[in-house]
Amino acid sequence: MIYPEWNNNLNLSIRRLIGRAAGNFKMLSDGDNVLIGLSGGKDSLILLHALNELSRYSPVKFKIAALTVKISGMDLSLLREYCEFKNIKYYETESDIMQIIKIRNEKSPCSLCANIRRGILSTFASENNFNKLALGHTIDDAAETFLLNIFHAGRAKSFKPVSYMSRTKIYVIRPLIYTSENAIIDEVARLNLPVLKTPCPYAGHTKRQEIRELIYNLKMKIPDLNAKIINSLENLNVADCWSK
């Protein structure tokens, strides 16, 4: 089913945040061939909608396509329909990620799933002449990862806005790094994007979910908590580290 809202342009405030992220971290260059990891969640759909729009209007000329790593229980028909309507080249590949997690009895299923997906996406990108892989991580994801690493790994670390995968020689970019989940939720509803229900049996029962709830409570007293964490990540000072 095609919705007329799919023709709407992206919200100006989100467009500016994506432009700021792309500019600050030099995410896009002329001639780039960008593969977008399309999970079917709200973040990846907004990323696809945004980069498709940007590729048509930006003075920086680049191409995009989308790839979904399909796991058992996913119906991709709406994603196919959306990409066809927007004239976006769309690929699918299957994976038994859930089976791997069950066999390994993984304590951190989100982390393992993310690593497997990223490996599949970057390998596909490398084998199909893409030089960049775009993922839909937001400012909330960055803050959660930062606190997860502090509480569970003892490291003050989060993923980078741009990173290089040496095995596949692919750059990973995260254009939504300054965009909040709340803004994306509102925009997905306004654009009526075809968000898929996750088939993941671990959804809502992970360490990441615990951190998400902790951040939610902390924001009651520190509303700009995410911005403070991002500012900390952008201004880490070696002089502040303890030296043995």
Accessible surface in RSA format (square Angstrom, percent):
REM  Atomic radii and reference values for relative SASA: ProtOr
REM  Chains: A
REM  Algorithm: Lee & Richards
REM  Probe-radius: 1.40
REM  Slices: 20
REM RES _ NUM      All-atoms   Total-Side   Main-Chain    Non-polar    All polar
REM                ABS   REL    ABS   REL    ABS   REL    ABS   REL    ABS   REL
RES MET A   1   139.05  72.0 113.49  75.1  25.55  60.8 107.97  91.8  31.07  41.2
RES ILE A   2    92.45  52.6  69.33  51.7  23.12  55.7  69.33  49.9  23.12  62.8
RES TYR A   3    63.70  29.7  63.70  36.2   0.00   0.0  31.66  23.8  32.05  39.5
RES PRO A   4   102.79  74.9  91.82  83.7  10.98  39.9  97.83  80.8   4.97  30.9
RES GLU A   5    57.30  32.9  55.84  42.2   1.46   3.5  19.25  37.2  38.05  31.1
RES TRP A   6     0.00   0.0   0.00   0.0   0.00   0.0   0.00   0.0   0.00   0.0
RES ASN A   7   103.17  71.1  81.25  78.5  21.92  52.8  22.54  54.2  80.64  77.9
RES ASN A   8    57.69  39.8  51.09  49.4   6.60  15.9  10.19  24.5  47.50  45.9
RES ASN A   9    79.98  55.2  70.38  68.0   9.59  23.1  11.15  26.8  68.82  66.5
RES LEU A  10     5.66   3.2   2.26   1.6   3.40   8.5   2.26   1.6   3.40   9.2
RES ASN A  11    56.85  39.2  50.78  49.1   6.07  14.6   7.10  17.1  49.75  48.1
RES LEU A  12    89.20  49.7  83.87  60.0   5.33  13.4  83.87  58.9   5.33  14.3
RES SER A  13    64.29  54.3  59.25  79.1   5.04  11.6  46.20  98.4  18.08  25.3
RES ILE A  14     3.45   2.0   3.45   2.6   0.00   0.0   3.45   2.5   0.00   0.0
RES ARG A  15    91.00  38.2  87.70  44.7   3.30   7.8  37.64  51.4  53.36  32.3
RES ARG A  16   160.73  67.5 148.41  75.7  12.33  29.3  58.39  79.8 102.35  62.0
RES LEU A  17    50.51  28.1  50.16  35.9   0.35   0.9  50.51  35.5   0.00   0.0
RES ILE A  18     5.34   3.0   5.34   4.0   0.00   0.0   5.34   3.8   0.00   0.0
RES GLY A  19    36.55  45.1   0.00   N/A  36.55  45.1  27.55  75.6   9.00  20.2
RES ARG A  20   124.36  52.2 112.06  57.1  12.30  29.3  49.41  67.5  74.95  45.4
RES ALA A  21     0.00   0.0   0.00   0.0   0.00   0.0   0.00   0.0   0.00   0.0
RES ALA A  22    16.01  14.7  12.75  19.7   3.25   7.4  13.31  18.7   2.70   7.1
RES GLY A  23    49.93  61.6   0.00   N/A  49.93  61.6  37.71 103.5  12.22  27.4
RES ASN A  24    84.40  58.2  55.76  53.9  28.64  69.0  15.59  37.5  68.80  66.5
RES PHE A  25    59.15  29.6  44.21  27.4  14.94  38.9  50.01  30.3   9.14  26.2
RES LYS A  26   169.53  82.7 152.46  93.5  17.07  40.6 114.78 103.3  54.75  58.3
RES MET A  27     0.43   0.2   0.06   0.0   0.36   0.9   0.43   0.4   0.00   0.0
RES LEU A  28    25.59  14.3   8.32   6.0  17.27  43.4   8.32   5.8  17.27  46.5
RES SER A  29    56.65  47.9  52.37  69.9   4.28   9.9  30.91  65.8  25.74  36.1
RES ASP A  30   104.67  73.3  78.73  78.4  25.94  61.3  34.24  80.6  70.43  70.2
RES GLY A  31    68.97  85.1   0.00   N/A  68.97  85.1  39.96 109.6  29.02  65.0
RES ASP A  32     8.14   5.7   6.94   6.9   1.19   2.8   0.30   0.7   7.84   7.8
RES ASN A  33    40.68  28.1  40.56  39.2   0.13   0.3  12.52  30.1  28.16  27.2
RES VAL A  34     0.00   0.0   0.00   0.0   0.00   0.0   0.00   0.0   0.00   0.0
RES LEU A  35     0.00   0.0   0.00   0.0   0.00   0.0   0.00   0.0   0.00   0.0
RES ILE A  36     0.00   0.0   0.00   0.0   0.00   0.0   0.00   0.0   0.00   0.0
RES GLY A  37     9.15  11.3   0.00   N/A   9.15  11.3   3.48   9.6   5.67  12.7
RES LEU A  38     1.34   0.7   0.08   0.1   1.26   3.2   0.59   0.4   0.75   2.0
RES SER A  39    51.45  43.5  42.43  56.6   9.02  20.8  31.18  66.4  20.28  28.4
RES GLY A  40     0.40   0.5   0.00   N/A   0.40   0.5   0.40   1.1   0.00   0.0
RES GLY A  41    25.77  31.8   0.00   N/A  25.77  31.8  24.04  66.0   1.72   3.9
RES LYS A  42    62.21  30.3  59.88  36.7   2.33   5.5  23.49  21.1  38.72  41.2
RES ASP A  43    25.33  17.7  24.73  24.6   0.59   1.4   8.92  21.0  16.41  16.4
RES SER A  44     6.42   5.4   5.57   7.4   0.85   2.0   5.57  11.9   0.85   1.2
RES LEU A  45     0.00   0.0   0.00   0.0   0.00   0.0   0.00   0.0   0.00   0.0
RES ILE A  46     0.00   0.0   0.00   0.0   0.00   0.0   0.00   0.0   0.00   0.0
RES LEU A  47     0.00   0.0   0.00   0.0   0.00   0.0   0.00   0.0   0.00   0.0
RES LEU A  48     0.00   0.0   0.00   0.0   0.00   0.0   0.00   0.0   0.00   0.0
RES HIS A  49     3.24   1.8   2.26   1.6   0.98   2.5   0.64   0.7   2.60   3.0
RES ALA A  50     4.89   4.5   1.90   2.9   2.98   6.8   2.03   2.9   2.86   7.6
RES LEU A  51     0.16   0.1   0.16   0.1   0.00   0.0   0.16   0.1   0.00   0.0
RES ASN A  52    11.70   8.1  11.70  11.3   0.00   0.0   0.00   0.0  11.70  11.3
RES GLU A  53     9.26   5.3   9.26   7.0   0.00   0.0   5.29  10.2   3.97   3.2
RES LEU A  54    43.74  24.4  40.80  29.2   2.94   7.4  43.45  30.5   0.28   0.8
RES SER A  55    21.24  18.0   9.43  12.6  11.82  27.2   2.93   6.2  18.31  25.7
RES ARG A  56   120.39  50.5  95.45  48.7  24.94  59.4  62.56  85.5  57.83  35.0
RES TYR A  57   141.07  65.9 113.52  64.6  27.56  71.7  90.80  68.2  50.27  62.0
RES SER A  58    13.00  11.0   9.20  12.3   3.80   8.7   4.75  10.1   8.25  11.6
RES PRO A  59   123.16  89.8  98.98  90.2  24.17  87.9 108.12  89.3  15.04  93.4
RES VAL A  60    49.19  32.4  48.95  44.3   0.24   0.6  49.19  42.7   0.00   0.0
RES LYS A  61   117.52  57.3 116.25  71.3   1.27   3.0  89.66  80.7  27.86  29.7
RES PHE A  62    13.63   6.8   0.24   0.2  13.39  34.8   2.83   1.7  10.81  30.9
RES LYS A  63   152.91  74.6 149.23  91.6   3.68   8.8  95.42  85.9  57.49  61.2
RES ILE A  64    24.82  14.1   7.22   5.4  17.59  42.4   7.34   5.3  17.48  47.4
RES ALA A  65     4.00   3.7   4.00   6.2   0.00   0.0   4.00   5.6   0.00   0.0
RES ALA A  66     0.00   0.0   0.00   0.0   0.00   0.0   0.00   0.0   0.00   0.0
RES LEU A  67     0.78   0.4   0.00   0.0   0.78   2.0   0.00   0.0   0.78   2.1
RES THR A  68     0.12   0.1   0.00   0.0   0.12   0.3   0.12   0.2   0.00   0.0
RES VAL A  69     3.42   2.3   1.64   1.5   1.78   4.3   1.64   1.4   1.78   4.8
RES LYS A  70    52.56  25.6  51.52  31.6   1.04   2.5  14.98  13.5  37.58  40.0
RES ILE A  71     5.51   3.1   3.66   2.7   1.84   4.4   5.48   3.9   0.02   0.1
RES SER A  72   100.77  85.2  76.71 102.4  24.06  55.4  50.21 106.9  50.56  70.8
RES GLY A  73    72.85  89.8   0.00   N/A  72.85  89.8  36.76 100.9  36.09  80.8
RES MET A  74    19.99  10.4   6.90   4.6  13.09  31.2  10.82   9.2   9.17  12.1
RES ASP A  75    98.71  69.1  87.51  87.1  11.20  26.5  41.76  98.3  56.96  56.8
RES LEU A  76     1.01   0.6   0.00   0.0   1.01   2.5   0.00   0.0   1.01   2.7
RES SER A  77    51.18  43.2  47.37  63.2   3.81   8.8  34.54  73.5  16.64  23.3
RES LEU A  78    63.09  35.1  62.88  45.0   0.21   0.5  62.91  44.2   0.18   0.5
RES LEU A  79     0.03   0.0   0.00   0.0   0.03   0.1   0.03   0.0   0.00   0.0
RES ARG A  80   101.18  42.5  97.52  49.7   3.65   8.7  47.27  64.6  53.90  32.7
RES GLU A  81    52.52  30.2  49.07  37.1   3.45   8.2  20.51  39.7  32.00  26.1
RES TYR A  82     0.09   0.0   0.09   0.1   0.00   0.0   0.09   0.1   0.00   0.0
RES CYS A  83     0.73   0.6   0.73   0.8   0.00   0.0   0.73   1.9   0.00   0.0
RES GLU A  84   144.22  82.8 122.83  92.9  21.39  50.9  50.67  98.0  93.56  76.4
RES PHE A  85    68.19  34.1  38.49  23.8  29.70  77.3  46.60  28.3  21.60  61.8
RES LYS A  86    30.09  14.7  15.93   9.8  14.16  33.7  10.22   9.2  19.87  21.2
RES ASN A  87   140.34  96.8 116.80 112.9  23.54  56.7  27.72  66.7 112.62 108.9
RES ILE A  88    11.12   6.3   0.65   0.5  10.48  25.2   3.84   2.8   7.29  19.8
RES LYS A  89   136.02  66.4 121.81  74.7  14.21  33.8  78.58  70.7  57.44  61.2
RES TYR A  90    42.16  19.7  14.98   8.5  27.18  70.7  14.98  11.3  27.18  33.5
RES TYR A  91    56.34  26.3  51.92  29.5   4.42  11.5  43.21  32.5  13.13  16.2
RES GLU A  92    68.56  39.4  38.23  28.9  30.33  72.2  16.53  32.0  52.03  42.5
RES THR A  93    41.30  29.4  34.50  35.0   6.79  16.2  13.94  18.7  27.35  41.3
RES GLU A  94   137.72  79.1 111.67  84.5  26.05  62.0  36.33  70.3 101.39  82.8
RES SER A  95    22.87  19.3   5.50   7.3  17.37  40.0  11.83  25.2  11.04  15.5
RES ASP A  96    89.90  63.0  78.14  77.8  11.77  27.8  36.21  85.2  53.69  53.5
RES ILE A  97     0.10   0.1   0.00   0.0   0.10   0.2   0.00   0.0   0.10   0.3
RES MET A  98    26.34  13.6  25.79  17.1   0.55   1.3  25.79  21.9   0.55   0.7
RES GLN A  99    93.17  52.1  91.01  66.5   2.16   5.1  29.98  63.8  63.18  47.9
RES ILE A 100    54.89  31.2  53.92  40.2   0.97   2.3  54.89  39.5   0.00   0.0
RES ILE A 101     1.77   1.0   1.39   1.0   0.38   0.9   1.39   1.0   0.38   1.0
RES LYS A 102   126.86  61.9 106.32  65.2  20.54  48.9  55.95  50.4  70.91  75.5
RES ILE A 103   127.96  72.8  97.10  72.3  30.86  74.4 104.73  75.4  23.23  63.0
RES ARG A 104   142.64  59.9 114.59  58.4  28.04  66.8  40.18  54.9 102.45  62.1
RES ASN A 105   126.92  87.5 115.52 111.6  11.40  27.5  26.68  64.2 100.24  96.9
RES GLU A 106    47.36  27.2  32.36  24.5  15.00  35.7   2.68   5.2  44.67  36.5
RES LYS A 107   178.70  87.2 157.29  96.5  21.41  51.0 106.66  96.0  72.04  76.7
RES SER A 108    39.76  33.6  35.72  47.7   4.04   9.3  21.92  46.7  17.84  25.0
RES PRO A 109    12.49   9.1  12.17  11.1   0.31   1.1  12.37  10.2   0.11   0.7
RES CYS A 110    52.73  39.9  42.93  47.9   9.81  23.0  23.44  59.4  29.29  31.6
RES SER A 111    62.04  52.4  52.18  69.6   9.85  22.7  32.44  69.1  29.60  41.5
RES LEU A 112    20.48  11.4  17.92  12.8   2.56   6.4  19.82  13.9   0.65   1.8
RES CYS A 113    19.21  14.5  19.21  21.4   0.00   0.0   5.73  14.5  13.48  14.5
RES ALA A 114    41.86  38.5  35.08  54.1   6.78  15.4  39.88  56.2   1.98   5.2
RES ASN A 115    74.13  51.1  64.53  62.4   9.59  23.1  20.50  49.3  53.62  51.8
RES ILE A 116    35.89  20.4  28.36  21.1   7.53  18.1  34.93  25.2   0.97   2.6
RES ARG A 117    52.65  22.1  52.65  26.8   0.00   0.0  25.21  34.5  27.44  16.6
RES ARG A 118    59.80  25.1  58.88  30.0   0.92   2.2   6.88   9.4  52.92  32.1
RES GLY A 119    19.36  23.9   0.00   N/A  19.36  23.9  18.86  51.7   0.50   1.1
RES ILE A 120    46.34  26.4  40.03  29.8   6.31  15.2  44.46  32.0   1.88   5.1
RES LEU A 121    11.68   6.5  11.68   8.4   0.00   0.0  11.68   8.2   0.00   0.0
RES SER A 122     0.00   0.0   0.00   0.0   0.00   0.0   0.00   0.0   0.00   0.0
RES THR A 123    42.21  30.0  42.15  42.7   0.06   0.1  36.94  49.6   5.27   8.0
RES PHE A 124    38.60  19.3  36.37  22.5   2.23   5.8  38.20  23.2   0.40   1.1
RES ALA A 125     0.00   0.0   0.00   0.0   0.00   0.0   0.00   0.0   0.00   0.0
RES SER A 126    49.93  42.2  27.92  37.3  22.01  50.7   4.64   9.9  45.29  63.5
RES GLU A 127   131.92  75.7  96.20  72.8  35.72  85.1  42.79  82.8  89.14  72.8
RES ASN A 128    56.57  39.0  43.59  42.1  12.99  31.3   7.14  17.2  49.43  47.8
RES ASN A 129   130.72  90.1 110.44 106.7  20.28  48.8  32.45  78.1  98.27  95.0
RES PHE A 130    13.95   7.0   7.43   4.6   6.52  17.0   8.06   4.9   5.89  16.9
RES ASN A 131    60.30  41.6  57.97  56.0   2.33   5.6  38.13  91.8  22.17  21.4
RES LYS A 132    19.16   9.3  19.16  11.8   0.00   0.0  12.69  11.4   6.47   6.9
RES LEU A 133     0.00   0.0   0.00   0.0   0.00   0.0   0.00   0.0   0.00   0.0
RES ALA A 134     0.00   0.0   0.00   0.0   0.00   0.0   0.00   0.0   0.00   0.0
RES LEU A 135    16.14   9.0  16.02  11.5   0.12   0.3  16.14  11.3   0.00   0.0
RES GLY A 136    12.38  15.3   0.00   N/A  12.38  15.3   3.44   9.5   8.93  20.0
RES HIS A 137    49.86  27.2  49.86  34.7   0.00   0.0  22.50  23.2  27.35  31.8
RES THR A 138     0.00   0.0   0.00   0.0   0.00   0.0   0.00   0.0   0.00   0.0
RES ILE A 139    19.98  11.4  19.98  14.9   0.00   0.0  19.98  14.4   0.00   0.0
RES ASP A 140    15.36  10.8  14.85  14.8   0.51   1.2   2.39   5.6  12.97  12.9
RES ASP A 141    17.84  12.5  17.84  17.8   0.00   0.0   3.00   7.1  14.84  14.8
RES ALA A 142     1.38   1.3   1.38   2.1   0.00   0.0   1.38   1.9   0.00   0.0
RES ALA A 143     0.00   0.0   0.00   0.0   0.00   0.0   0.00   0.0   0.00   0.0
RES GLU A 144     7.13   4.1   7.13   5.4   0.00   0.0   0.33   0.6   6.80   5.6
RES THR A 145    20.70  14.7  20.70  21.0   0.00   0.0  20.00  26.9   0.70   1.1
RES PHE A 146    22.38  11.2  22.38  13.9   0.00   0.0  22.38  13.6   0.00   0.0
RES LEU A 147    20.12  11.2  20.12  14.4   0.00   0.0  20.12  14.1   0.00   0.0
RES LEU A 148    29.27  16.3  28.11  20.1   1.16   2.9  28.36  19.9   0.91   2.5
RES ASN A 149    32.47  22.4  31.59  30.5   0.87   2.1   1.08   2.6  31.39  30.3
RES ILE A 150    65.27  37.1  54.88  40.9  10.40  25.1  55.31  39.8   9.96  27.0
RES PHE A 151   113.75  56.9  80.73  50.0  33.03  85.9  84.02  50.9  29.73  85.1
RES HIS A 152    97.67  53.4  58.57  40.7  39.10 100.0  48.23  49.7  49.44  57.5
RES ALA A 153    59.37  54.6  28.63  44.2  30.74  69.9  39.45  55.6  19.92  52.8
RES GLY A 154    68.44  84.4   0.00   N/A  68.44  84.4  33.58  92.1  34.86  78.1
RES ARG A 155   128.96  54.1 122.79  62.6   6.17  14.7  41.88  57.2  87.08  52.8
RES ALA A 156    62.48  57.4  40.42  62.4  22.06  50.2  40.42  56.9  22.06  58.4
RES LYS A 157    96.42  47.0  93.58  57.4   2.84   6.8  58.31  52.5  38.11  40.6
RES SER A 158     9.96   8.4   0.07   0.1   9.89  22.8   0.96   2.1   9.00  12.6
RES PHE A 159    44.58  22.3  25.85  16.0  18.73  48.7  35.32  21.4   9.26  26.5
RES LYS A 160   137.40  67.0 134.18  82.3   3.21   7.7  78.07  70.3  59.32  63.2
RES PRO A 161    27.02  19.7  27.02  24.6   0.00   0.0  27.02  22.3   0.00   0.0
RES VAL A 162    41.04  27.0  28.25  25.6  12.79  30.8  28.25  24.5  12.79  34.7
RES SER A 163    36.55  30.9  30.18  40.3   6.37  14.7  29.33  62.5   7.23  10.1
RES TYR A 164   108.99  50.9  80.18  45.6  28.82  75.0  60.53  45.5  48.46  59.7
RES MET A 165    46.75  24.2  41.05  27.2   5.70  13.6  46.75  39.7   0.00   0.0
RES SER A 166    83.51  70.6  72.26  96.4  11.25  25.9  37.43  79.7  46.08  64.6
RES ARG A 167   167.70  70.4 136.35  69.5  31.35  74.7  90.34 123.5  77.36  46.9
RES THR A 168    11.97   8.5   4.99   5.1   6.98  16.6   8.09  10.9   3.88   5.9
RES LYS A 169   146.24  71.3 131.34  80.6  14.91  35.5  90.60  81.5  55.64  59.3
RES ILE A 170     3.29   1.9   3.29   2.5   0.00   0.0   3.29   2.4   0.00   0.0
RES TYR A 171    97.95  45.7  97.95  55.7   0.00   0.0  54.85  41.2  43.10  53.1
RES VAL A 172     0.75   0.5   0.75   0.7   0.00   0.0   0.75   0.7   0.00   0.0
RES ILE A 173     0.15   0.1   0.15   0.1   0.00   0.0   0.15   0.1   0.00   0.0
RES ARG A 174     9.55   4.0   9.55   4.9   0.00   0.0   0.00   0.0   9.55   5.8
RES PRO A 175     0.90   0.7   0.81   0.7   0.09   0.3   0.81   0.7   0.09   0.6
RES LEU A 176     0.00   0.0   0.00   0.0   0.00   0.0   0.00   0.0   0.00   0.0
RES ILE A 177     5.76   3.3   5.76   4.3   0.00   0.0   5.76   4.1   0.00   0.0
RES TYR A 178    16.25   7.6   7.23   4.1   9.02  23.5   6.29   4.7   9.96  12.3
RES THR A 179     0.08   0.1   0.08   0.1   0.00   0.0   0.00   0.0   0.08   0.1
RES SER A 180    39.35  33.3  38.22  51.0   1.13   2.6  28.13  59.9  11.22  15.7
RES GLU A 181    30.89  17.7  30.55  23.1   0.34   0.8  23.79  46.0   7.09   5.8
RES ASN A 182   108.33  74.7 106.09 102.5   2.23   5.4  24.91  60.0  83.41  80.6
RES ALA A 183    33.01  30.3  23.36  36.1   9.65  21.9  30.44  42.9   2.57   6.8
RES ILE A 184     0.00   0.0   0.00   0.0   0.00   0.0   0.00   0.0   0.00   0.0
RES ILE A 185    87.29  49.7  84.51  63.0   2.78   6.7  85.64  61.7   1.65   4.5
RES ASP A 186   101.06  70.8  92.43  92.0   8.63  20.4  30.90  72.7  70.17  70.0
RES GLU A 187     5.40   3.1   4.63   3.5   0.77   1.8   1.32   2.6   4.08   3.3
RES VAL A 188    17.33  11.4  16.93  15.3   0.41   1.0  16.93  14.7   0.41   1.1
RES ALA A 189    77.05  70.8  50.49  77.9  26.56  60.4  59.95  84.4  17.10  45.3
RES ARG A 190   104.03  43.7  87.96  44.8  16.07  38.3  70.95  97.0  33.08  20.0
RES LEU A 191     0.00   0.0   0.00   0.0   0.00   0.0   0.00   0.0   0.00   0.0
RES ASN A 192    53.11  36.6  50.92  49.2   2.18   5.3   5.11  12.3  47.99  46.4
RES LEU A 193    11.48   6.4   0.00   0.0  11.48  28.9   0.00   0.0  11.48  30.9
RES PRO A 194     8.47   6.2   0.30   0.3   8.17  29.7   8.47   7.0   0.00   0.0
RES VAL A 195    64.46  42.4  39.16  35.5  25.30  61.0  39.16  34.0  25.30  68.6
RES LEU A 196    31.83  17.7  20.08  14.4  11.75  29.5  22.37  15.7   9.45  25.4
RES LYS A 197   194.82  95.0 165.21 101.4  29.61  70.5 115.81 104.2  79.01  84.2
RES THR A 198    79.97  56.9  62.85  63.7  17.12  40.8  56.81  76.3  23.16  35.0
RES PRO A 199    50.22  36.6  19.08  17.4  31.14 113.2  31.79  26.2  18.43 114.6
RES CYS A 200    38.66  29.2  29.42  32.8   9.23  21.7  11.44  29.0  27.22  29.4
RES PRO A 201    82.23  59.9  48.03  43.8  34.20 124.3  60.43  49.9  21.80 135.5
RES TYR A 202    58.26  27.2  57.23  32.6   1.02   2.7  45.37  34.1  12.89  15.9
RES ALA A 203    50.88  46.8  29.75  45.9  21.13  48.1  38.90  54.8  11.98  31.7
RES GLY A 204    47.51  58.6   0.00   N/A  47.51  58.6  21.68  59.5  25.82  57.8
RES HIS A 205   152.22  83.2 119.13  82.8  33.08  84.6  80.65  83.1  71.57  83.3
RES THR A 206    17.58  12.5   9.00   9.1   8.58  20.4  11.73  15.8   5.84   8.8
RES LYS A 207    80.74  39.4  76.79  47.1   3.95   9.4  46.20  41.6  34.54  36.8
RES ARG A 208    54.36  22.8  52.48  26.7   1.89   4.5  18.79  25.7  35.58  21.6
RES GLN A 209    41.06  23.0  40.46  29.6   0.60   1.4   5.81  12.4  35.25  26.7
RES GLU A 210   108.78  62.5 101.17  76.5   7.61  18.1  39.00  75.4  69.78  57.0
RES ILE A 211     8.14   4.6   8.07   6.0   0.07   0.2   8.14   5.9   0.00   0.0
RES ARG A 212   100.83  42.3  99.24  50.6   1.59   3.8  44.99  61.5  55.84  33.8
RES GLU A 213    93.20  53.5  91.13  68.9   2.07   4.9  34.75  67.2  58.45  47.7
RES LEU A 214    66.38  37.0  63.03  45.1   3.35   8.4  65.83  46.2   0.55   1.5
RES ILE A 215     8.31   4.7   8.31   6.2   0.00   0.0   8.31   6.0   0.00   0.0
RES TYR A 216   139.22  65.0 136.46  77.6   2.76   7.2 100.09  75.2  39.13  48.2
RES ASN A 217    91.62  63.2  84.18  81.4   7.44  17.9  23.60  56.8  68.03  65.8
RES LEU A 218    65.82  36.7  63.63  45.5   2.20   5.5  65.77  46.2   0.05   0.1
RES LYS A 219    58.27  28.4  51.37  31.5   6.90  16.4  30.18  27.2  28.08  29.9
RES MET A 220   127.22  65.9  94.20  62.3  33.01  78.6  67.07  57.0  60.15  79.7
RES LYS A 221   187.17  91.3 156.48  96.0  30.69  73.1 104.54  94.1  82.63  88.0
RES ILE A 222    61.61  35.1  60.39  45.0   1.22   2.9  61.61  44.4   0.00   0.0
RES PRO A 223   109.24  79.6  87.64  79.9  21.60  78.5  89.88  74.2  19.35 120.3
RES ASP A 224    70.70  49.5  63.20  62.9   7.50  17.7  36.47  85.8  34.22  34.1
RES LEU A 225    20.06  11.2  20.06  14.4   0.00   0.0  20.06  14.1   0.00   0.0
RES ASN A 226    12.49   8.6  12.43  12.0   0.06   0.1   8.67  20.9   3.81   3.7
RES ALA A 227    54.64  50.2  46.99  72.5   7.66  17.4  49.27  69.4   5.38  14.2
RES LYS A 228   109.49  53.4 104.57  64.2   4.92  11.7  62.78  56.5  46.71  49.8
RES ILE A 229    12.46   7.1  10.61   7.9   1.85   4.5  12.37   8.9   0.09   0.3
RES ILE A 230    15.53   8.8  15.53  11.6   0.00   0.0  15.53  11.2   0.00   0.0
RES ASN A 231    86.53  59.7  85.07  82.2   1.46   3.5  15.71  37.8  70.82  68.5
RES SER A 232    52.04  44.0  43.99  58.7   8.05  18.5  22.57  48.1  29.47  41.3
RES LEU A 233    43.36  24.2  25.90  18.5  17.46  43.9  26.11  18.3  17.26  46.4
RES GLU A 234    84.55  48.5  48.64  36.8  35.91  85.5  31.26  60.5  53.29  43.5
RES ASN A 235    94.12  64.9  70.58  68.2  23.54  56.7  30.27  72.9  63.84  61.7
RES LEU A 236   114.56  63.8  84.12  60.2  30.45  76.5  86.33  60.6  28.23  76.0
RES ASN A 237    79.42  54.8  69.59  67.2   9.84  23.7  11.92  28.7  67.51  65.3
RES VAL A 238   132.60  87.3 124.68 112.9   7.91  19.1 125.40 109.0   7.20  19.5
RES ALA A 239    89.95  82.7  50.43  77.8  39.52  89.9  62.84  88.5  27.11  71.8
RES ASP A 240   112.94  79.1  86.95  86.5  25.99  61.5  33.49  78.8  79.45  79.2
RES CYS A 241    88.63  67.0  67.65  75.5  20.98  49.3  27.78  70.4  60.86  65.6
RES TRP A 242   247.43  99.3 216.28 104.7  31.15  73.1 191.64 102.2  55.79  90.5
RES SER A 243   111.41  94.1  77.10 102.9  34.30  79.0  47.51 101.2  63.89  89.5
RES LYS A 244   252.80 123.3 174.55 107.1  78.25 186.3 152.01 136.8 100.79 107.4
END  Absolute sums over single chains surface
CHAIN  1 A    13522.9      10974.7       2548.2       7447.3       6075.6
END  Absolute sums over all chains
TOTAL         13522.9      10974.7       2548.2       7447.3       6075.6
